[in-house]
Amino acid sequence: MTTYKRIEAVKKAGEILKYLANQKKAVNGPAIATAVNLPVGTVMCHLATLEDLGFVESIGDRFVLGLGVGLFWSRMKSNLEAQKARIEQDLDRLGN
């Protein structure tokens, strides 16, 4: 099996998104930086990029997950529902 190099910037962005996903209200950059153990400047650069992509939304000087993240969830849910329907049809055919 091939072992691929991990991309640190993607890992950092993922940590920021996971942190925001667990927050009940908007959080400022310094609080996010403390939580994910990264410099504030690094976190702010990631937040700016994630905001450009729609994955993060700024509310004043605070941040929450953006609707772009919901798109992934919606697509995953739709795919799983379609897969479930196909499995149920297969089970019905096997039962007859």
HELIX and SHEET records of a PDB file:
HELIX    1   1 GLU A    8  ALA A   21  1                                  14    
HELIX    2   2 GLY A   29  VAL A   36  1                                   8    
HELIX    3   3 VAL A   40  ASP A   52  1                                  13    
HELIX    4   4 LEU A   67  GLY A   95  1                                  29    
SHEET    1   A 3 VAL A  27  ASN A  28  0                                        
SHEET    2   A 3 ARG A  62  LEU A  65 -1                                        
SHEET    3   A 3 VAL A  56  ILE A  59 -1                                        
END                                                                             
